[in-house]
Amino acid sequence: MNKVAFITGANKGIGKEIARQLGAAGQLVLIGARDLARGEAAAKKLVAEGIEARAVQLEVTDPASIRAATARIAAEHGKLDVLVNNAAIIPTGDAGVTEVAAATLRAAYETNVIGLVEVTTALLPLLRKAGAARIVNLSTSLASFTQVGDVASPMSTVRTLGYNSSKAAVNMVTVMLANELRGTGILVNAADPGHCATDMGGEDADRTPAQGAAVAVRLATLGPDGHTGEVHAESGRLPW
Ligand SMILES: NC(=O)c1ccc[n+]([C@@H]2O[C@H](COP(=O)([O-])OP(=O)(O)OC[C@H]3O[C@@H](n4cnc5c(N)ncnc54)[C@H](OP(=O)(O)O)[C@@H]3O)[C@@H](O)[C@H]2O)c1
């Protein structure tokens, strides 16, 4: 039986490229999309490239949607080999600590942290059934205390508290879940794709979505001796 991978927010951007690359490696890819029609359009394109892809409706902030996606994957596949938590937002109006509105912070945390944790815990029984599942959380250099704290780094100038701090929380989720799952065969890591040209990254970004996807794909396909509880970019392991 093929490996089954579920990528959240895979109807476009880096998520779609992760699906394409995992699919090209022979995995059956489930395209998570909050708008099912957009997910189906993305899946159709991948199928035309010879990839086994299906769309699954998933709004990560909606418990009913998470339950329905989990039930569907259980019924159709009975297990999940790879979960890529890719869906995320930079909330509208995100700003520095002295400027940002509470509602903006809440929006970032609902999607980027709470949604990610809810999706992961709902799918954990299916990930356990796969035996040696891989969980990959999309992170960013903007969540690195080391890089944001270095005044010589361009990361120190980006004033988006909702995004940066919610992704720093994702880093902590990654390391804590890795610890909780040690000895189960499940490896949990975070991927920093670099600045990629997507709707989120903007058209002036220096990397393609395919380049950004590659690090997540590497972490999703780690062998049995692979690392867990780490954040990696193309250049290797990153400091928290
Ligand atoms: N692009 C970069 O330079 C960059 C750099 C570092 C890290 N990252 C990370 O890489 C990941 C992908 O980024 P991207 O640039 O590809 O972003 P993107 O083009 O904006 O795509 C984000 C995806 O997430 C989905 N999404 C957002 N909120 C959701 C929700 N509540 N429920 C379900 N799906 C939701 C979007 O769905 P809709 O299409 O319906 O909006 C879309 O499919 C993110 O985790 C991001 O933080 C990106």
The ligand as a Tripos MOL2 file, in Angstrom:
@<TRIPOS>MOLECULE
LIG
   48    52     1     0     0
SMALL
NO_CHARGES

@<TRIPOS>ATOM
      1 N1          6.3370   32.1000    1.6350 N.am      1 LIG1
      2 C1          7.3470   32.2800    2.4720 C.2       1 LIG1
      3 O1          8.2840   33.0570    2.1940 O.2       1 LIG1
      4 C2          7.4130   31.5250    3.7810 C.ar      1 LIG1
      5 C3          8.5600   31.6870    4.5820 C.ar      1 LIG1
      6 C4          8.6590   30.9880    5.7770 C.ar      1 LIG1
      7 C5          7.6270   30.1250    6.1420 C.ar      1 LIG1
      8 N2          6.5120   29.9800    5.3470 N.ar      1 LIG1
      9 C6          5.4600   29.0550    5.7910 C.3       1 LIG1
     10 O2          5.1640   28.1180    4.7590 O.3       1 LIG1
     11 C7          3.7780   27.7460    4.8220 C.3       1 LIG1
     12 C8          3.1170   27.9640    3.4740 C.3       1 LIG1
     13 O3          3.2370   29.3520    3.1350 O.3       1 LIG1
     14 P1          2.8780   29.9260    1.6970 P.3       1 LIG1
     15 O4          3.8440   30.9850    1.4330 O.co2     1 LIG1
     16 O5          2.6740   28.8210    0.7250 O.co2     1 LIG1
     17 O6          1.4570   30.6240    2.0340 O.3       1 LIG1
     18 P2          0.1640   30.8860    1.1290 P.3       1 LIG1
     19 O7          0.5190   30.9170   -0.3070 O.co2     1 LIG1
     20 O8         -0.5110   32.0410    1.7520 O.co2     1 LIG1
     21 O9         -0.7180   29.5430    1.3890 O.3       1 LIG1
     22 C9         -1.1970   29.2830    2.6660 C.3       1 LIG1
     23 C10        -2.1340   28.0980    2.6100 C.3       1 LIG1
     24 O10        -2.6990   27.9070    3.9180 O.3       1 LIG1
     25 C11        -4.1250   27.8790    3.7980 C.3       1 LIG1
     26 N3         -4.7770   28.3200    5.0170 N.ar      1 LIG1
     27 C12        -4.6610   29.5210    5.6460 C.ar      1 LIG1
     28 N4         -5.4660   29.5520    6.7130 N.ar      1 LIG1
     29 C13        -6.1030   28.3420    6.7700 C.ar      1 LIG1
     30 C14        -7.0590   27.7740    7.6380 C.ar      1 LIG1
     31 N5         -7.5620   28.4630    8.6700 N.pl3     1 LIG1
     32 N6         -7.4750   26.4980    7.4010 N.ar      1 LIG1
     33 C15        -6.9840   25.8040    6.3590 C.ar      1 LIG1
     34 N7         -6.1090   26.2980    5.4740 N.ar      1 LIG1
     35 C16        -5.6690   27.5610    5.6900 C.ar      1 LIG1
     36 C17        -4.4190   28.7670    2.5930 C.3       1 LIG1
     37 O11        -5.7380   28.5250    2.1170 O.3       1 LIG1
     38 P3         -6.5250   29.6020    1.1630 P.3       1 LIG1
     39 O12        -5.9570   29.4390   -0.2140 O.co2     1 LIG1
     40 O13        -7.9340   29.1870    1.3030 O.co2     1 LIG1
     41 O14        -6.2300   30.9630    1.7460 O.co2     1 LIG1
     42 C18        -3.3300   28.2990    1.6550 C.3       1 LIG1
     43 O15        -3.6730   27.0550    1.0790 O.3       1 LIG1
     44 C19         3.1730   28.5780    5.9570 C.3       1 LIG1
     45 O16         3.1610   27.8120    7.1370 O.3       1 LIG1
     46 C20         4.1490   29.7350    6.0950 C.3       1 LIG1
     47 O17         4.1240   30.3040    7.3740 O.3       1 LIG1
     48 C21         6.3940   30.6620    4.1830 C.ar      1 LIG1
@<TRIPOS>BOND
     1     1     2 1
     2     2     3 2
     3     2     4 1
     4     4     5 ar
     5     4    48 ar
     6     5     6 ar
     7     6     7 ar
     8     7     8 ar
     9     8     9 1
    10     8    48 ar
    11     9    10 1
    12     9    46 1
    13    10    11 1
    14    11    12 1
    15    11    44 1
    16    12    13 1
    17    13    14 1
    18    14    15 2
    19    14    16 1
    20    14    17 1
    21    17    18 1
    22    18    19 2
    23    18    20 1
    24    18    21 1
    25    21    22 1
    26    22    23 1
    27    23    24 1
    28    23    42 1
    29    24    25 1
    30    25    26 1
    31    25    36 1
    32    26    27 ar
    33    26    35 ar
    34    27    28 ar
    35    28    29 ar
    36    29    30 ar
    37    29    35 ar
    38    30    31 1
    39    30    32 ar
    40    32    33 ar
    41    33    34 ar
    42    34    35 ar
    43    36    37 1
    44    36    42 1
    45    37    38 1
    46    38    39 2
    47    38    40 1
    48    38    41 1
    49    42    43 1
    50    44    45 1
    51    44    46 1
    52    46    47 1
@<TRIPOS>SUBSTRUCTURE
     1 LIG1         1 GROUP 0 **** ****
